[in-house]
């Protein structure tokens, strides 16, 4: 019987350990949440003390009421934080993009400059012709529409929902 009781107690211990894992996770998440709230509270208190101290200094210099000086201190802290954020955004480098489509126009210009020196012709490369040569690549439409088989009383292929004769098939008034 001792062996059976030993197995039952081990089984209970294993079951208790399995049940305690979710409780440990919940307790650790709760602890982290309390720590974050505590840090936010301490940070808020420090900002309040900074505004009060700044207000006290403004009160000594400009002879404002203490409340008005504290409000001015809070506004100056807000303005300084906003300006620091703007400066940080300007100083931070742009994110690195894996897409080279942004710089295709510059590359084409550079290729034209260096073609004379390379001895290679651009005509040898298999590139599809640009259907919209005057429009930058990033502004060109994603799909080309075929208006050749559109009838006047059909819906316009552009997707506006209008009749073709009232949309892209409209005859322009002669001036």
C-alpha atoms as one frame of an Amber mdcrd trajectory, in Angstrom:
protein
   0.000   0.000   0.000   2.879   2.334   0.606   3.807   2.281  -3.050   0.264
   3.192  -4.140   0.082   6.086  -1.653   3.457   7.307  -2.851   2.227   7.316
  -6.474  -0.973   9.164  -5.498   0.968  11.840  -3.630   3.336  12.284  -6.575
   0.355  12.584  -8.914  -1.164  15.266  -6.638   2.128  17.180  -6.545   2.380
  17.107 -10.337  -1.241  18.265 -10.653  -0.618  21.117  -8.202   2.470  22.193
 -10.125   0.515  22.225 -13.407  -2.199  24.367 -11.818   0.322  26.813 -10.373
   1.850  27.744 -13.750  -1.090  29.911 -14.885  -1.222  31.509 -11.447   2.472
  32.379 -11.644   1.964  33.935 -15.072  -1.019  35.944 -13.860   0.876  37.059
 -10.752   3.913  38.122 -12.788   1.736  40.077 -15.251  -0.053  41.711 -12.331
   3.311  42.609 -10.772   4.550  44.113 -14.037   1.325  46.126 -14.357   1.715
  47.440 -10.806   5.347  48.350 -11.497   4.380  50.268 -14.641   1.620  52.116
 -12.789   4.036  52.931  -9.969   6.604  54.294 -12.429   3.936  56.395 -14.154
   2.801  57.747 -10.790   6.341  58.626  -9.722   7.004  60.227 -13.131   3.817
  62.272 -12.871   4.731  63.385  -9.356   8.191  64.439 -10.527   6.714  66.425
 -13.412   4.303  68.081 -10.977   7.172  68.971  -8.635   9.160  70.301 -11.590
   6.218  72.460 -12.657   5.730  73.669  -9.085   9.429  74.491  -8.731   9.451
  76.227 -12.096   6.303  78.094 -11.053   7.953  79.111  -7.788  10.950  80.435
  -9.753   8.653  82.322 -12.154   6.793  83.695  -9.127  10.039  85.067  -7.676
  11.127  86.640 -10.965   7.868  87.937 -12.461   5.717  88.331  -9.318   2.829
  86.165 -10.519   0.373  84.397  -8.259   1.654  80.910  -7.337  -1.143  79.178
  -9.272  -0.544  81.253 -12.405   3.189  80.629 -12.178   2.619  76.870 -11.830
   0.310  76.863 -14.863   2.975  78.762 -16.821   5.504  76.160 -15.672   3.279
  73.312 -16.899   2.803  75.065 -20.248   6.541  75.622 -20.605   7.253  71.944
 -19.837   4.662  70.915 -22.442   6.169  73.250 -25.036   9.682  72.003 -24.264
   8.547  68.370 -24.588   6.849  69.137 -27.909   9.943  70.882 -29.261  12.205
  68.075 -28.045   9.961  65.565 -29.832  10.127  67.587 -33.061  13.919  67.856
 -32.830  14.188  64.121 -32.124  12.053  63.334 -35.182  14.228  65.560 -37.372
  17.499  64.137 -36.044  16.431  60.492 -36.245  17.548  58.830 -39.481  14.913
  57.777 -41.975  13.897  54.114 -41.849  15.747  51.887 -44.252  13.460  50.660
 -46.981  14.029  47.375 -48.751  12.053  48.655 -51.722  14.196  50.363 -54.347
  11.241  51.789 -56.290  11.566  55.157 -54.533  14.917  55.843 -56.117  14.253
  54.500 -59.603  13.983  57.983 -61.107  17.350  58.968 -59.647  18.914  55.717
 -60.865  17.679  56.325 -64.401  19.182  59.801 -64.333  22.490  58.447 -63.033
  22.461  55.689 -65.652  22.026  58.287 -68.398  25.024  60.215 -67.108  27.322
  57.203 -66.908  26.229  55.434 -70.118  28.787  57.399 -72.079  31.570  56.026
 -69.904  30.332  52.423 -69.589  30.159  51.718 -73.268  26.845  49.905 -72.710
  23.625  50.956 -74.329  20.391  51.178 -72.454  18.626  49.700 -75.471  20.274
  46.330 -74.852  18.417  45.895 -71.561  14.974  44.309 -71.630  12.925  47.004
 -69.942   9.292  47.590 -70.649   8.559  51.043 -72.054   7.119  53.619 -69.712
   3.493  54.273 -70.780   3.449  57.593 -68.897   6.836  59.215 -69.566   6.027
  62.606 -68.024   4.661  61.232 -64.757   6.964  60.017 -61.953   6.751  56.275
 -61.374   5.238  56.649 -57.902   2.333  58.711 -59.345   1.533  56.436 -62.281
  -1.710  54.447 -62.131  -1.455  50.884 -60.894  -3.505  49.443 -63.723  -4.128
  50.623 -67.252  -7.709  50.749 -68.442  -8.904  49.797 -71.891 -11.634  52.111
 -73.182 -11.576  50.712 -76.733 -14.594  48.417 -76.396 -16.699  50.687 -74.141
 -20.101  51.616 -75.504 -21.763  54.957 -74.645 -24.520  53.386 -72.500 -22.206
  50.992 -70.592 -20.691  51.775 -67.214 -17.331  53.524 -67.487 -14.338  51.178
 -67.039 -12.664  53.655 -64.669 -14.956  52.499 -61.856 -16.758  55.778 -61.206
 -20.178  54.197 -61.749 -21.185  56.770 -64.346 -22.142  55.987 -67.895 -19.220
  56.045 -70.304 -20.796  58.871 -72.306 -21.020  61.030 -69.144 -17.541  60.196
 -67.846 -14.504  59.423 -70.026 -16.517  59.260 -73.239 -17.952  62.747 -72.856
 -17.399  64.954 -75.857 -15.567  68.080 -74.832 -17.370  71.295 -75.690 -15.624
  73.231 -78.422 -14.440  76.611 -77.214
